[in-house]
Amino acid sequence: MQVTVRINLIETGNNISRLRKERGLSIRQIQEAMGFNTPQAIFKWQRGETLPTIDNFLVLSELFNTTIDEIVVKEK
């Protein structure tokens, strides 16, 4: 049995942006929590250009107090 699941990058990025704002977190705070030198990766996630790695999804889920499933939007 073959299962194909695709992630909607744009909608997932919108979710990351929405959840960040709902939790009152700045880009800078996420950057610091991730240990990044620059915020570029976070901007790319929010624009739907790239996805966080699984370990970064775990950090986001902790910061947003939610599950990875609530962050990721699957293609319908």
N, CA, C and O atoms as a Maestro MAE file, in Angstrom:
{
 s_m_m2io_version
 :::
 2.0.0
}

f_m_ct {
 s_m_title
 :::
 protein
 m_atom[304] {
  # First column is atom index #
  i_m_mmod_type
  r_m_x_coord
  r_m_y_coord
  r_m_z_coord
  i_m_residue_number
  s_m_chain_name
  s_m_pdb_residue_name
  s_m_pdb_atom_name
  i_m_atomic_number
  :::
  1 25 0.840 -1.182 0.000 1 A "MET " " N  " 7
  2 3 0.000 0.000 0.000 1 A "MET " " CA " 6
  3 2 0.883 1.243 0.000 1 A "MET " " C  " 6
  4 15 1.809 1.359 0.803 1 A "MET " " O  " 8
  5 25 0.591 2.160 -0.897 2 A "GLN " " N  " 7
  6 3 1.344 3.400 -0.983 2 A "GLN " " CA " 6
  7 2 0.500 4.546 -0.449 2 A "GLN " " C  " 6
  8 15 -0.668 4.693 -0.808 2 A "GLN " " O  " 8
  9 25 1.098 5.347 0.403 3 A "VAL " " N  " 7
  10 3 0.421 6.508 0.969 3 A "VAL " " CA " 6
  11 2 1.197 7.752 0.558 3 A "VAL " " C  " 6
  12 15 2.407 7.839 0.767 3 A "VAL " " O  " 8
  13 25 0.496 8.704 -0.022 4 A "THR " " N  " 7
  14 3 1.133 9.945 -0.410 4 A "THR " " CA " 6
  15 2 0.539 11.089 0.404 4 A "THR " " C  " 6
  16 15 -0.662 11.350 0.351 4 A "THR " " O  " 8
  17 25 1.391 11.755 1.147 5 A "VAL " " N  " 7
  18 3 0.971 12.903 1.938 5 A "VAL " " CA " 6
  19 2 1.888 14.054 1.576 5 A "VAL " " C  " 6
  20 15 3.112 13.926 1.603 5 A "VAL " " O  " 8
  21 25 1.289 15.166 1.242 6 A "ARG " " N  " 7
  22 3 2.073 16.358 0.922 6 A "ARG " " CA " 6
  23 2 1.726 17.471 1.891 6 A "ARG " " C  " 6
  24 15 0.582 17.617 2.322 6 A "ARG " " O  " 8
  25 25 2.732 18.240 2.219 7 A "ILE " " N  " 7
  26 3 2.544 19.376 3.117 7 A "ILE " " CA " 6
  27 2 2.348 20.628 2.285 7 A "ILE " " C  " 6
  28 15 3.101 20.887 1.346 7 A "ILE " " O  " 8
  29 25 1.335 21.401 2.634 8 A "ASN " " N  " 7
  30 3 1.089 22.681 1.987 8 A "ASN " " CA " 6
  31 2 2.012 23.707 2.647 8 A "ASN " " C  " 6
  32 15 1.769 24.149 3.769 8 A "ASN " " O  " 8
  33 25 3.070 24.073 1.930 9 A "LEU " " N  " 7
  34 3 4.076 24.976 2.498 9 A "LEU " " CA " 6
  35 2 3.504 26.342 2.846 9 A "LEU " " C  " 6
  36 15 3.801 26.885 3.910 9 A "LEU " " O  " 8
  37 25 2.684 26.906 1.957 10 A "ILE " " N  " 7
  38 3 2.136 28.249 2.187 10 A "ILE " " CA " 6
  39 2 1.236 28.268 3.416 10 A "ILE " " C  " 6
  40 15 1.364 29.144 4.272 10 A "ILE " " O  " 8
  41 25 0.326 27.299 3.501 11 A "GLU " " N  " 7
  42 3 -0.598 27.263 4.642 11 A "GLU " " CA " 6
  43 2 0.121 26.919 5.944 11 A "GLU " " C  " 6
  44 15 -0.245 27.422 7.007 11 A "GLU " " O  " 8
  45 25 1.129 26.073 5.867 12 A "THR " " N  " 7
  46 3 1.919 25.767 7.054 12 A "THR " " CA " 6
  47 2 2.667 27.025 7.514 12 A "THR " " C  " 6
  48 15 2.740 27.307 8.710 12 A "THR " " O  " 8
  49 25 3.218 27.770 6.562 13 A "GLY " " N  " 7
  50 3 3.872 29.038 6.897 13 A "GLY " " CA " 6
  51 2 2.909 30.026 7.523 13 A "GLY " " C  " 6
  52 15 3.252 30.721 8.479 13 A "GLY " " O  " 8
  53 25 1.684 30.086 6.972 14 A "ASN " " N  " 7
  54 3 0.657 30.958 7.556 14 A "ASN " " CA " 6
  55 2 0.338 30.536 8.987 14 A "ASN " " C  " 6
  56 15 0.142 31.381 9.860 14 A "ASN " " O  " 8
  57 25 0.287 29.236 9.221 15 A "ASN " " N  " 7
  58 3 0.043 28.729 10.577 15 A "ASN " " CA " 6
  59 2 1.159 29.138 11.525 15 A "ASN " " C  " 6
  60 15 0.896 29.571 12.647 15 A "ASN " " O  " 8
  61 25 2.393 29.004 11.083 16 A "ILE " " N  " 7
  62 3 3.530 29.381 11.933 16 A "ILE " " CA " 6
  63 2 3.428 30.855 12.296 16 A "ILE " " C  " 6
  64 15 3.606 31.220 13.458 16 A "ILE " " O  " 8
  65 25 3.146 31.697 11.323 17 A "SER " " N  " 7
  66 3 3.010 33.133 11.562 17 A "SER " " CA " 6
  67 2 1.848 33.422 12.511 17 A "SER " " C  " 6
  68 15 1.991 34.203 13.452 17 A "SER " " O  " 8
  69 25 0.701 32.795 12.265 18 A "ARG " " N  " 7
  70 3 -0.494 33.019 13.092 18 A "ARG " " CA " 6
  71 2 -0.251 32.577 14.531 18 A "ARG " " C  " 6
  72 15 -0.545 33.317 15.469 18 A "ARG " " O  " 8
  73 25 0.281 31.376 14.703 19 A "LEU " " N  " 7
  74 3 0.527 30.859 16.050 19 A "LEU " " CA " 6
  75 2 1.550 31.708 16.792 19 A "LEU " " C  " 6
  76 15 1.409 31.957 17.989 19 A "LEU " " O  " 8
  77 25 2.573 32.149 16.080 20 A "ARG " " N  " 7
  78 3 3.591 33.010 16.702 20 A "ARG " " CA " 6
  79 2 2.941 34.282 17.248 20 A "ARG " " C  " 6
  80 15 3.199 34.688 18.381 20 A "ARG " " O  " 8
  81 25 2.099 34.902 16.425 21 A "LYS " " N  " 7
  82 3 1.434 36.148 16.836 21 A "LYS " " CA " 6
  83 2 0.432 35.906 17.964 21 A "LYS " " C  " 6
  84 15 0.355 36.693 18.908 21 A "LYS " " O  " 8
  85 25 -0.337 34.815 17.867 22 A "GLU " " N  " 7
  86 3 -1.304 34.494 18.917 22 A "GLU " " CA " 6
  87 2 -0.626 34.274 20.262 22 A "GLU " " C  " 6
  88 15 -1.188 34.599 21.307 22 A "GLU " " O  " 8
  89 25 0.571 33.726 20.233 23 A "ARG " " N  " 7
  90 3 1.310 33.463 21.475 23 A "ARG " " CA " 6
  91 2 2.123 34.675 21.926 23 A "ARG " " C  " 6
  92 15 2.786 34.632 22.962 23 A "ARG " " O  " 8
  93 25 2.070 35.757 21.147 24 A "GLY " " N  " 7
  94 3 2.776 36.977 21.523 24 A "GLY " " CA " 6
  95 2 4.282 36.865 21.408 24 A "GLY " " C  " 6
  96 15 5.017 37.527 22.141 24 A "GLY " " O  " 8
  97 25 4.749 36.020 20.482 25 A "LEU " " N  " 7
  98 3 6.188 35.828 20.309 25 A "LEU " " CA " 6
  99 2 6.701 36.633 19.123 25 A "LEU " " C  " 6
  100 15 6.047 36.706 18.082 25 A "LEU " " O  " 8
  101 25 7.855 37.225 19.281 26 A "SER " " N  " 7
  102 3 8.491 37.947 18.179 26 A "SER " " CA " 6
  103 2 9.380 36.984 17.393 26 A "SER " " C  " 6
  104 15 9.729 35.902 17.864 26 A "SER " " O  " 8
  105 25 9.731 37.407 16.193 27 A "ILE " " N  " 7
  106 3 10.689 36.636 15.391 27 A "ILE " " CA " 6
  107 2 11.980 36.466 16.187 27 A "ILE " " C  " 6
  108 15 12.574 35.388 16.202 27 A "ILE " " O  " 8
  109 25 12.399 37.525 16.838 28 A "ARG " " N  " 7
  110 3 13.638 37.516 17.619 28 A "ARG " " CA " 6
  111 2 13.587 36.468 18.733 28 A "ARG " " C  " 6
  112 15 14.576 35.776 18.977 28 A "ARG " " O  " 8
  113 25 12.441 36.349 19.408 29 A "GLN " " N  " 7
  114 3 12.313 35.362 20.479 29 A "GLN " " CA " 6
  115 2 12.414 33.940 19.940 29 A "GLN " " C  " 6
  116 15 13.036 33.079 20.561 29 A "GLN " " O  " 8
  117 25 11.807 33.696 18.795 30 A "ILE " " N  " 7
  118 3 11.911 32.367 18.186 30 A "ILE " " CA " 6
  119 2 13.342 32.105 17.745 30 A "ILE " " C  " 6
  120 15 13.869 31.010 17.941 30 A "ILE " " O  " 8
  121 25 13.963 33.106 17.154 31 A "GLN " " N  " 7
  122 3 15.366 32.991 16.730 31 A "GLN " " CA " 6
  123 2 16.240 32.597 17.917 31 A "GLN " " C  " 6
  124 15 17.070 31.695 17.804 31 A "GLN " " O  " 8
  125 25 16.058 33.261 19.040 32 A "GLU " " N  " 7
  126 3 16.861 32.969 20.228 32 A "GLU " " CA " 6
  127 2 16.573 31.571 20.768 32 A "GLU " " C  " 6
  128 15 17.490 30.855 21.170 32 A "GLU " " O  " 8
  129 25 15.292 31.184 20.777 33 A "ALA " " N  " 7
  130 3 14.932 29.851 21.272 33 A "ALA " " CA " 6
  131 2 15.534 28.752 20.395 33 A "ALA " " C  " 6
  132 15 15.898 27.683 20.885 33 A "ALA " " O  " 8
  133 25 15.633 29.029 19.098 34 A "MET " " N  " 7
  134 3 16.192 28.064 18.158 34 A "MET " " CA " 6
  135 2 17.723 28.084 18.155 34 A "MET " " C  " 6
  136 15 18.355 27.141 17.681 34 A "MET " " O  " 8
  137 25 18.310 29.148 18.680 35 A "GLY " " N  " 7
  138 3 19.761 29.284 18.671 35 A "GLY " " CA " 6
  139 2 20.316 29.698 17.318 35 A "GLY " " C  " 6
  140 15 21.475 29.428 17.000 35 A "GLY " " O  " 8
  141 25 19.476 30.359 16.521 36 A "PHE " " N  " 7
  142 3 19.907 30.820 15.196 36 A "PHE " " CA " 6
  143 2 20.657 32.138 15.309 36 A "PHE " " C  " 6
  144 15 20.344 32.964 16.166 36 A "PHE " " O  " 8
  145 25 21.648 32.336 14.441 37 A "ASN " " N  " 7
  146 3 22.370 33.603 14.393 37 A "ASN " " CA " 6
  147 2 21.562 34.688 13.688 37 A "ASN " " C  " 6
  148 15 21.677 35.867 14.020 37 A "ASN " " O  " 8
  149 25 20.749 34.289 12.720 38 A "THR " " N  " 7
  150 3 19.918 35.233 11.977 38 A "THR " " CA " 6
  151 2 18.492 34.685 11.909 38 A "THR " " C  " 6
  152 15 18.285 33.488 12.105 38 A "THR " " O  " 8
  153 25 17.509 35.543 11.632 39 A "PRO " " N  " 7
  154 3 16.119 35.094 11.571 39 A "PRO " " CA " 6
  155 2 15.678 34.617 10.188 39 A "PRO " " C  " 6
  156 15 14.494 34.345 9.984 39 A "PRO " " O  " 8
  157 25 16.590 34.510 9.250 40 A "GLN " " N  " 7
  158 3 16.217 34.227 7.864 40 A "GLN " " CA " 6
  159 2 15.397 32.945 7.705 40 A "GLN " " C  " 6
  160 15 14.439 32.920 6.932 40 A "GLN " " O  " 8
  161 25 15.758 31.891 8.419 41 A "ALA " " N  " 7
  162 3 15.017 30.629 8.302 41 A "ALA " " CA " 6
  163 2 13.567 30.811 8.734 41 A "ALA " " C  " 6
  164 15 12.658 30.264 8.108 41 A "ALA " " O  " 8
  165 25 13.351 31.564 9.781 42 A "ILE " " N  " 7
  166 3 11.992 31.786 10.293 42 A "ILE " " CA " 6
  167 2 11.164 32.556 9.277 42 A "ILE " " C  " 6
  168 15 9.997 32.234 9.056 42 A "ILE " " O  " 8
  169 25 11.758 33.572 8.656 43 A "PHE " " N  " 7
  170 3 11.055 34.311 7.603 43 A "PHE " " CA " 6
  171 2 10.696 33.381 6.446 43 A "PHE " " C  " 6
  172 15 9.593 33.462 5.904 43 A "PHE " " O  " 8
  173 25 11.618 32.503 6.068 44 A "LYS " " N  " 7
  174 3 11.355 31.556 4.976 44 A "LYS " " CA " 6
  175 2 10.230 30.593 5.342 44 A "LYS " " C  " 6
  176 15 9.399 30.267 4.494 44 A "LYS " " O  " 8
  177 25 10.193 30.136 6.590 45 A "TRP " " N  " 7
  178 3 9.099 29.260 7.025 45 A "TRP " " CA " 6
  179 2 7.773 29.980 6.901 45 A "TRP " " C  " 6
  180 15 6.808 29.430 6.370 45 A "TRP " " O  " 8
  181 25 7.725 31.214 7.392 46 A "GLN " " N  " 7
  182 3 6.472 31.970 7.388 46 A "GLN " " CA " 6
  183 2 5.992 32.292 5.982 46 A "GLN " " C  " 6
  184 15 4.788 32.393 5.744 46 A "GLN " " O  " 8
  185 25 6.913 32.454 5.057 47 A "ARG " " N  " 7
  186 3 6.536 32.725 3.660 47 A "ARG " " CA " 6
  187 2 6.213 31.445 2.896 47 A "ARG " " C  " 6
  188 15 5.761 31.507 1.752 47 A "ARG " " O  " 8
  189 25 6.436 30.305 3.504 48 A "GLY " " N  " 7
  190 3 6.160 29.037 2.854 48 A "GLY " " CA " 6
  191 2 7.209 28.642 1.837 48 A "GLY " " C  " 6
  192 15 6.931 27.862 0.926 48 A "GLY " " O  " 8
  193 25 8.416 29.174 1.984 49 A "GLU " " N  " 7
  194 3 9.504 28.838 1.059 49 A "GLU " " CA " 6
  195 2 10.201 27.538 1.458 49 A "GLU " " C  " 6
  196 15 10.647 26.773 0.604 49 A "GLU " " O  " 8
  197 25 10.288 27.303 2.756 50 A "THR " " N  " 7
  198 3 10.913 26.092 3.280 50 A "THR " " CA " 6
  199 2 10.132 25.633 4.503 50 A "THR " " C  " 6
  200 15 9.281 26.357 5.020 50 A "THR " " O  " 8
  201 25 10.432 24.422 4.957 51 A "LEU " " N  " 7
  202 3 9.834 23.890 6.176 51 A "LEU " " CA " 6
  203 2 10.906 23.750 7.247 51 A "LEU " " C  " 6
  204 15 12.077 23.538 6.933 51 A "LEU " " O  " 8
  205 25 10.509 23.868 8.508 52 A "PRO " " N  " 7
  206 3 11.457 23.586 9.584 52 A "PRO " " CA " 6
  207 2 11.848 22.104 9.557 52 A "PRO " " C  " 6
  208 15 11.085 21.262 9.082 52 A "PRO " " O  " 8
  209 25 13.018 21.801 10.061 53 A "THR " " N  " 7
  210 3 13.398 20.406 10.247 53 A "THR " " CA " 6
  211 2 12.531 19.838 11.382 53 A "THR " " C  " 6
  212 15 11.899 20.592 12.121 53 A "THR " " O  " 8
  213 25 12.508 18.532 11.511 54 A "ILE " " N  " 7
  214 3 11.662 17.914 12.538 54 A "ILE " " CA " 6
  215 2 12.032 18.399 13.942 54 A "ILE " " C  " 6
  216 15 11.150 18.612 14.774 54 A "ILE " " O  " 8
  217 25 13.326 18.576 14.212 55 A "ASP " " N  " 7
  218 3 13.708 19.063 15.538 55 A "ASP " " CA " 6
  219 2 13.244 20.499 15.757 55 A "ASP " " C  " 6
  220 15 12.887 20.870 16.875 55 A "ASP " " O  " 8
  221 25 13.245 21.318 14.691 56 A "ASN " " N  " 7
  222 3 12.740 22.679 14.823 56 A "ASN " " CA " 6
  223 2 11.220 22.703 14.949 56 A "ASN " " C  " 6
  224 15 10.668 23.570 15.627 56 A "ASN " " O  " 8
  225 25 10.537 21.752 14.296 57 A "PHE " " N  " 7
  226 3 9.084 21.624 14.499 57 A "PHE " " CA " 6
  227 2 8.790 21.308 15.965 57 A "PHE " " C  " 6
  228 15 7.830 21.826 16.535 57 A "PHE " " O  " 8
  229 25 9.618 20.455 16.573 58 A "LEU " " N  " 7
  230 3 9.424 20.122 17.985 58 A "LEU " " CA " 6
  231 2 9.572 21.354 18.871 58 A "LEU " " C  " 6
  232 15 8.786 21.555 19.797 58 A "LEU " " O  " 8
  233 25 10.580 22.180 18.585 59 A "VAL " " N  " 7
  234 3 10.768 23.403 19.362 59 A "VAL " " CA " 6
  235 2 9.576 24.341 19.155 59 A "VAL " " C  " 6
  236 15 9.068 24.915 20.118 59 A "VAL " " O  " 8
  237 25 9.125 24.498 17.901 60 A "LEU " " N  " 7
  238 3 7.964 25.355 17.632 60 A "LEU " " CA " 6
  239 2 6.727 24.855 18.375 60 A "LEU " " C  " 6
  240 15 5.968 25.648 18.932 60 A "LEU " " O  " 8
  241 25 6.530 23.544 18.379 61 A "SER " " N  " 7
  242 3 5.345 23.019 19.067 61 A "SER " " CA " 6
  243 2 5.409 23.318 20.567 61 A "SER " " C  " 6
  244 15 4.380 23.581 21.189 61 A "SER " " O  " 8
  245 25 6.589 23.282 21.138 62 A "GLU " " N  " 7
  246 3 6.745 23.637 22.553 62 A "GLU " " CA " 6
  247 2 6.503 25.129 22.773 62 A "GLU " " C  " 6
  248 15 5.794 25.520 23.700 62 A "GLU " " O  " 8
  249 25 7.097 25.956 21.912 63 A "LEU " " N  " 7
  250 3 6.919 27.404 22.040 63 A "LEU " " CA " 6
  251 2 5.458 27.815 21.873 63 A "LEU " " C  " 6
  252 15 4.968 28.705 22.567 63 A "LEU " " O  " 8
  253 25 4.771 27.150 20.941 64 A "PHE " " N  " 7
  254 3 3.378 27.491 20.648 64 A "PHE " " CA " 6
  255 2 2.396 26.726 21.535 64 A "PHE " " C  " 6
  256 15 1.188 26.958 21.474 64 A "PHE " " O  " 8
  257 25 2.921 25.809 22.362 65 A "ASN " " N  " 7
  258 3 2.088 24.989 23.237 65 A "ASN " " CA " 6
  259 2 1.009 24.263 22.431 65 A "ASN " " C  " 6
  260 15 -0.178 24.324 22.751 65 A "ASN " " O  " 8
  261 25 1.450 23.584 21.391 66 A "THR " " N  " 7
  262 3 0.551 22.845 20.515 66 A "THR " " CA " 6
  263 2 1.290 21.637 19.958 66 A "THR " " C  " 6
  264 15 2.438 21.383 20.321 66 A "THR " " O  " 8
  265 25 0.643 20.905 19.091 67 A "THR " " N  " 7
  266 3 1.276 19.734 18.476 67 A "THR " " CA " 6
  267 2 1.797 20.088 17.083 67 A "THR " " C  " 6
  268 15 1.383 21.083 16.487 67 A "THR " " O  " 8
  269 25 2.695 19.276 16.582 68 A "ILE " " N  " 7
  270 3 3.178 19.468 15.224 68 A "ILE " " CA " 6
  271 2 2.020 19.345 14.239 68 A "ILE " " C  " 6
  272 15 1.969 20.064 13.241 68 A "ILE " " O  " 8
  273 25 1.093 18.434 14.522 69 A "ASP " " N  " 7
  274 3 -0.071 18.263 13.632 69 A "ASP " " CA " 6
  275 2 -0.903 19.536 13.528 69 A "ASP " " C  " 6
  276 15 -1.549 19.771 12.507 69 A "ASP " " O  " 8
  277 25 -0.894 20.351 14.565 70 A "GLU " " N  " 7
  278 3 -1.642 21.611 14.524 70 A "GLU " " CA " 6
  279 2 -0.897 22.685 13.739 70 A "GLU " " C  " 6
  280 15 -1.502 23.668 13.312 70 A "GLU " " O  " 8
  281 25 0.404 22.510 13.545 71 A "ILE " " N  " 7
  282 3 1.208 23.474 12.805 71 A "ILE " " CA " 6
  283 2 1.201 23.136 11.315 71 A "ILE " " C  " 6
  284 15 1.054 24.020 10.470 71 A "ILE " " O  " 8
  285 25 1.360 21.856 11.002 72 A "VAL " " N  " 7
  286 3 1.476 21.403 9.613 72 A "VAL " " CA " 6
  287 2 0.100 21.347 8.955 72 A "VAL " " C  " 6
  288 15 -0.866 20.869 9.550 72 A "VAL " " O  " 8
  289 25 0.023 21.840 7.726 73 A "VAL " " N  " 7
  290 3 -1.213 21.748 6.936 73 A "VAL " " CA " 6
  291 2 -0.944 20.800 5.776 73 A "VAL " " C  " 6
  292 15 -0.048 21.035 4.965 73 A "VAL " " O  " 8
  293 25 -1.718 19.740 5.704 74 A "LYS " " N  " 7
  294 3 -1.563 18.755 4.642 74 A "LYS " " CA " 6
  295 2 -2.396 19.160 3.439 74 A "LYS " " C  " 6
  296 15 -3.452 19.780 3.568 74 A "LYS " " O  " 8
  297 25 -1.890 18.791 2.254 75 A "GLU " " N  " 7
  298 3 -2.647 19.014 1.022 75 A "GLU " " CA " 6
  299 2 -3.905 18.170 1.073 75 A "GLU " " C  " 6
  300 15 -3.888 17.058 1.602 75 A "GLU " " O  " 8
  301 25 -4.968 18.673 0.542 76 A "LYS " " N  " 7
  302 3 -6.236 17.931 0.522 76 A "LYS " " CA " 6
  303 2 -6.332 17.106 -0.737 76 A "LYS " " C  " 6
  304 15 -7.325 16.409 -0.944 76 A "LYS " " O  " 8
  :::
 }
 m_bond[303] {
  # First column is bond index #
  i_m_from
  i_m_to
  i_m_order
  :::
  1 1 2 1
  2 2 3 1
  3 3 4 2
  4 3 5 1
  5 5 6 1
  6 6 7 1
  7 7 8 2
  8 7 9 1
  9 9 10 1
  10 10 11 1
  11 11 12 2
  12 11 13 1
  13 13 14 1
  14 14 15 1
  15 15 16 2
  16 15 17 1
  17 17 18 1
  18 18 19 1
  19 19 20 2
  20 19 21 1
  21 21 22 1
  22 22 23 1
  23 23 24 2
  24 23 25 1
  25 25 26 1
  26 26 27 1
  27 27 28 2
  28 27 29 1
  29 29 30 1
  30 30 31 1
  31 31 32 2
  32 31 33 1
  33 33 34 1
  34 34 35 1
  35 35 36 2
  36 35 37 1
  37 37 38 1
  38 38 39 1
  39 39 40 2
  40 39 41 1
  41 41 42 1
  42 42 43 1
  43 43 44 2
  44 43 45 1
  45 45 46 1
  46 46 47 1
  47 47 48 2
  48 47 49 1
  49 49 50 1
  50 50 51 1
  51 51 52 2
  52 51 53 1
  53 53 54 1
  54 54 55 1
  55 55 56 2
  56 55 57 1
  57 57 58 1
  58 58 59 1
  59 59 60 2
  60 59 61 1
  61 61 62 1
  62 62 63 1
  63 63 64 2
  64 63 65 1
  65 65 66 1
  66 66 67 1
  67 67 68 2
  68 67 69 1
  69 69 70 1
  70 70 71 1
  71 71 72 2
  72 71 73 1
  73 73 74 1
  74 74 75 1
  75 75 76 2
  76 75 77 1
  77 77 78 1
  78 78 79 1
  79 79 80 2
  80 79 81 1
  81 81 82 1
  82 82 83 1
  83 83 84 2
  84 83 85 1
  85 85 86 1
  86 86 87 1
  87 87 88 2
  88 87 89 1
  89 89 90 1
  90 90 91 1
  91 91 92 2
  92 91 93 1
  93 93 94 1
  94 94 95 1
  95 95 96 2
  96 95 97 1
  97 97 98 1
  98 98 99 1
  99 99 100 2
  100 99 101 1
  101 101 102 1
  102 102 103 1
  103 103 104 2
  104 103 105 1
  105 105 106 1
  106 106 107 1
  107 107 108 2
  108 107 109 1
  109 109 110 1
  110 110 111 1
  111 111 112 2
  112 111 113 1
  113 113 114 1
  114 114 115 1
  115 115 116 2
  116 115 117 1
  117 117 118 1
  118 118 119 1
  119 119 120 2
  120 119 121 1
  121 121 122 1
  122 122 123 1
  123 123 124 2
  124 123 125 1
  125 125 126 1
  126 126 127 1
  127 127 128 2
  128 127 129 1
  129 129 130 1
  130 130 131 1
  131 131 132 2
  132 131 133 1
  133 133 134 1
  134 134 135 1
  135 135 136 2
  136 135 137 1
  137 137 138 1
  138 138 139 1
  139 139 140 2
  140 139 141 1
  141 141 142 1
  142 142 143 1
  143 143 144 2
  144 143 145 1
  145 145 146 1
  146 146 147 1
  147 147 148 2
  148 147 149 1
  149 149 150 1
  150 150 151 1
  151 151 152 2
  152 151 153 1
  153 153 154 1
  154 154 155 1
  155 155 156 2
  156 155 157 1
  157 157 158 1
  158 158 159 1
  159 159 160 2
  160 159 161 1
  161 161 162 1
  162 162 163 1
  163 163 164 2
  164 163 165 1
  165 165 166 1
  166 166 167 1
  167 167 168 2
  168 167 169 1
  169 169 170 1
  170 170 171 1
  171 171 172 2
  172 171 173 1
  173 173 174 1
  174 174 175 1
  175 175 176 2
  176 175 177 1
  177 177 178 1
  178 178 179 1
  179 179 180 2
  180 179 181 1
  181 181 182 1
  182 182 183 1
  183 183 184 2
  184 183 185 1
  185 185 186 1
  186 186 187 1
  187 187 188 2
  188 187 189 1
  189 189 190 1
  190 190 191 1
  191 191 192 2
  192 191 193 1
  193 193 194 1
  194 194 195 1
  195 195 196 2
  196 195 197 1
  197 197 198 1
  198 198 199 1
  199 199 200 2
  200 199 201 1
  201 201 202 1
  202 202 203 1
  203 203 204 2
  204 203 205 1
  205 205 206 1
  206 206 207 1
  207 207 208 2
  208 207 209 1
  209 209 210 1
  210 210 211 1
  211 211 212 2
  212 211 213 1
  213 213 214 1
  214 214 215 1
  215 215 216 2
  216 215 217 1
  217 217 218 1
  218 218 219 1
  219 219 220 2
  220 219 221 1
  221 221 222 1
  222 222 223 1
  223 223 224 2
  224 223 225 1
  225 225 226 1
  226 226 227 1
  227 227 228 2
  228 227 229 1
  229 229 230 1
  230 230 231 1
  231 231 232 2
  232 231 233 1
  233 233 234 1
  234 234 235 1
  235 235 236 2
  236 235 237 1
  237 237 238 1
  238 238 239 1
  239 239 240 2
  240 239 241 1
  241 241 242 1
  242 242 243 1
  243 243 244 2
  244 243 245 1
  245 245 246 1
  246 246 247 1
  247 247 248 2
  248 247 249 1
  249 249 250 1
  250 250 251 1
  251 251 252 2
  252 251 253 1
  253 253 254 1
  254 254 255 1
  255 255 256 2
  256 255 257 1
  257 257 258 1
  258 258 259 1
  259 259 260 2
  260 259 261 1
  261 261 262 1
  262 262 263 1
  263 263 264 2
  264 263 265 1
  265 265 266 1
  266 266 267 1
  267 267 268 2
  268 267 269 1
  269 269 270 1
  270 270 271 1
  271 271 272 2
  272 271 273 1
  273 273 274 1
  274 274 275 1
  275 275 276 2
  276 275 277 1
  277 277 278 1
  278 278 279 1
  279 279 280 2
  280 279 281 1
  281 281 282 1
  282 282 283 1
  283 283 284 2
  284 283 285 1
  285 285 286 1
  286 286 287 1
  287 287 288 2
  288 287 289 1
  289 289 290 1
  290 290 291 1
  291 291 292 2
  292 291 293 1
  293 293 294 1
  294 294 295 1
  295 295 296 2
  296 295 297 1
  297 297 298 1
  298 298 299 1
  299 299 300 2
  300 299 301 1
  301 301 302 1
  302 302 303 1
  303 303 304 2
  :::
 }
}
